[in-house]
Amino acid sequence: MILKTDLGDAGESKFKELCKLEGIVANKSDDDKTGWDFHLEFDTDKNHSPFQAINNQIECKVQVKSTQSLELNVKVKLSALEYLLKSPLPAFMCLIVYEGLTFKSVYIEHLDKALIDIISHKIFICKQNNRNLNKQKYNFKFKKTSKLNLAAPNPIKQTIYSHINNMYTYITDKEKILSQLRVR
């Protein structure tokens, strides 16, 4: 087993490498205090007008976790998840799996309405009980179906695009979801 911090750094490096291979701009957070490790930016379709290009400029935030465990779950600070939930941008959790020191697989989960509902409820309860969100953890479980097929072309892009059709619409819909919850 390698140290937890080294495993985390290795996972983040692997994620950045995979993004680079797909032509995704992966901007690393140097001071990870707001729940995300990477801000991803994707090329727009050159055939769009400038207005269409703005609406189709896909960007999102990603929290990367690494494991050497066979379990597909990780503990995440509720404070980090709260930042991801409150952001109008799409948010994703990524799990980089190692077998010993060897990279094995990648899982990506979208923080969709169902997860936002579950996590925001846990946040609400902690706040009601005056618990420090920075010390409370959420057991984030990755579905087996969220495993990327790394042999397929552009698996990260395809996964993220499958959840975001249009940024303007996505942000508007997420703002509606958040306005109905108690996390604001």
Rosetta blueprint (number, residue, H / E / L):
1 M L
2 I L
3 L L
4 K H
5 T H
6 D H
7 L H
8 G H
9 D H
10 A H
11 G H
12 E H
13 S H
14 K H
15 F H
16 K H
17 E H
18 L H
19 C H
20 K H
21 L H
22 E L
23 G L
24 I L
25 V E
26 A E
27 N E
28 K E
29 S L
30 D L
31 D L
32 D L
33 K L
34 T L
35 G L
36 W L
37 D L
38 F E
39 H E
40 L E
41 E E
42 F L
43 D L
44 T L
45 D L
46 K L
47 N L
48 H L
49 S L
50 P H
51 F H
52 Q H
53 A H
54 I H
55 N H
56 N H
57 Q L
58 I L
59 E E
60 C E
61 K E
62 V E
63 Q E
64 V E
65 K E
66 S E
67 T E
68 Q L
69 S L
70 L L
71 E L
72 L L
73 N E
74 V E
75 K E
76 V E
77 K E
78 L H
79 S H
80 A H
81 L H
82 E H
83 Y H
84 L H
85 L H
86 K H
87 S L
88 P L
89 L L
90 P L
91 A E
92 F E
93 M E
94 C E
95 L E
96 I E
97 V E
98 Y E
99 E E
100 G L
101 L L
102 T E
103 F E
104 K E
105 S E
106 V E
107 Y E
108 I E
109 E E
110 H E
111 L L
112 D L
113 K H
114 A H
115 L H
116 I H
117 D H
118 I H
119 I H
120 S H
121 H H
122 K H
123 I H
124 F H
125 I H
126 C H
127 K H
128 Q H
129 N L
130 N L
131 R L
132 N L
133 L L
134 N L
135 K L
136 Q L
137 K E
138 Y E
139 N E
140 F E
141 K E
142 F L
143 K L
144 K H
145 T H
146 S H
147 K E
148 L L
149 N L
150 L L
151 A L
152 A L
153 P L
154 N L
155 P H
156 I H
157 K H
158 Q H
159 T H
160 I H
161 Y H
162 S L
163 H L
164 I L
165 N L
166 N L
167 M H
168 Y H
169 T H
170 Y H
171 I H
172 T H
173 D H
174 K H
175 E H
176 K H
177 I H
178 L H
179 S H
180 Q L
181 L L
182 R L
183 V L
184 R L
